Amino acid sequence: SASPISAKTQRRDGPTSAVFFAQPRNFPRAHVVVSSETTTQRISVSTEEERIPVETPIELSYPAFPTVLDINQIREILPHRFPFLLVDRVIEYTYGVSVVGIKNVTVNDNFFPGHFPERPLMPGVLMIEAMAQVGGLILLTPPEGEEGKKEPKQNFVFAGIDKVRFRKPVVPGDTLVMRMNLVKLQKRFGVAKMEGKAYVGGEVVCEGEFLMA
């Protein structure tokens, strides 16, 4: 079926012109202003699934992710600290099943001056490390001891990685969205197998299988 179209017309004198307003990637809509000597028309085209009024500013219409775990809560779970804590917040968390975490990549990250000065790229090994930290959140929790004191946390380390692929470069300004799923947990041996994918703008930039022990 055809996409719904709404229009609002105002009287205005002036030459004929058309202006297209750019929308964020993966936004299936158009926003067009058409002027003529007698009228100005505002036309908004959107899908049935999502409609945003023409008057909505872009900063309010851009998708926002709810925070499930903030950086302080992440620090309660993961032992990593600056400059090696590579997860800023968590937007989905199911203990023992899966986690979706976010790393905001900025030009101030300390690895960019050396990788590379003329063309800053996030190192692939750090993408893998960031995904592994997200995976660690699946199994590590801050257990409460007596009188509410924190007990020592058990840490997971890499035992192996497999089928790793880097699909696209990650640069300053990107938001790295990482999903990690627990595939298998061998409690007897303390070994966990996970699968993960990292996205920028809805496109896969890195993926692989992880073995942690």
N, C-alpha and C positions, 0 to 999 in steps of 0.2 A: 504494500500500500504506500501511497505517497506520504512524504513527511508533512506534518501540519505546518501551516504558515500563518503567522499573525502579522497584521500590518497596522500602523498608526499613521495618519496623514495630518500634516499641519500646513497652513498656508504660508508660503514664503516666496519672495521674488529672488531670482538669481539665475546664473548660467547652469546648464545641465552638467552634472558631475556624479561620480560614484566613488565611494570610499569603502574599502574592505578592511575590517578590523581583524587582525590575526588572533587566533585562539591557541591555547596550549596544545601540544601534540596529543593526539588521541581524542581530541574533543570533536565529536561529529556534529558540528553546527556551523552555520554561517551567519554573519552579522553585516548587513549591507545598509548604507544610507544612500538614497537616490534623490538628487535635486533637479528641479527643472525651473522654468520661469514662473510657474504658478504653484507648484506643490513640492513638499519634501516628504518622502515616505521612509519610514523605518520598518525594515522587514527582518524578522528573526526566524530562522529555520532551525529546527532541532528534531531529535528523534523522539519516539513515543516514550522511551525509557527516561529521558532526562530533559527538562526544559528549564531554562534560566531566563528571567526577564531581560529585555534589552537594556534596562537601566542599571543592571547589576554590575558594579565595577569588577575588573578582572581580578583584583586582589581578594575579592570575596567569593568569586566563582571558581577559583583554582582549587583543586581537590586538596583537602586537609586530612591528615591521618590522626586519629585519636591516639593519645599516649597511654599505654598500658603500664609500662615501667619507664620511669625517667632515669636520668643519669645517676642520681643518688641511689636509687633502688638497684640499678645495675651494678654499682660499686659494692653494694652489700653482697652480691652474689659472685661476681667475677673478681679474681685476685689482681687483674691487670691494672696498671696505672699509667699516667703520662710518661713517655709518649707512645705507649703501646696499647692503650685502651681504644679500640676501634669501633665501638658501638655507642651511639649517642642516645638512642631510645628504642623501645620495643613497642610495636603497634598491634601485635597479636601474640598471645602466649598461652599455650596449653601444656602444662607440666607433663613431661614424659612422652610428649607426642610431637609437637612442632613449635617453632618460634619464628616470628618475622621481625627483624631488626633493621634499623636505619643508621647509616653512616653519612653525615653531611661532609662532603669533600670540599675543602676550601684551599685557597692558595697559601694559607698560613700553615698548612700541615708541614711538619718538619722534613718530610722526605722529598718535597718538590724541588728545593734548591739544587739537589744533586741528581734528580731523575725527572726531567732533564732541565737544565737552566733555560734553554731556548724553547723547549716544548714540554711543559710539565705533564707527566702521565703518572697515574697511581700505579705503583709496581704490582704486578700480578701476584707475587708472593704475599703482599699485604692484603689483597682482595681475599685470598685464601685464608689468611690469618683472621681477618674480620669475620668471615663466614664461620670459621671454627669457633670464634668467641660467641657468636650467636648460637651455634650448636651447643656450646657448653651450658648455656642458659636452660636448655631442655632438661638437663639432669642435675645441675647444681642449684641448690637452694640454701639460703642462710638459716640453718636449723637453730632453734632456740634451746639453750641449755637451761640449767637451773637458774632461777631468779632472772630469767630473760637474757642471760649473757650468751653471746655468740660462741658456739663451739667451733673448733678448727674445721675448715672446709676441706673436702676431698676435691682434688683437682684432676682434670683429665688432660692428657697430652696427646700429641699426634702419634699414632702408630702406623699410619699410612694414608696415602691419598691415591685415587685412581680415576681415570677417565676425566681428567681436568681439561677444560677447554676455555680459552679466553676469546670471546666473540667480538668484543668491541673495546676500544680504549675508554678509560675513565679519567676525566679531567676536572680541574677546579671548577666548582659551581654545580657539579653533578650531585644528585642524591642517590646513594647506593642503597637499594632496598633488597634485603637478603632473607630468603626463606630457607630454613633448615628443617628437615623431617627425620625423625628417628625411624630407621628401618628395622634394626634388630639390636637387642640388648642381651648380652650374655653375662648375667649377674655373677655367675660362678667365677668367671675369669675377669670380670670388670672391664669388658670390651663392648664398645658401642659402635654400630655402623650407621652412618647418616648419609642422606643425599641433600644437596643444596644447589640453589640457583640464586644468582645476584642479578638485579635488574636496574636499569637506568631509563626512565621515561617509558616503562612498560616493555622494554626490549632486553633480552638476556645478554649480559656482558661477560658472565663467568658461570661455570657450572662444574660439578664434580661429585665424587663419592669420598667420604671421609671415614677413617677408622680411628677411634680414640680409645685410649686405655688409661 
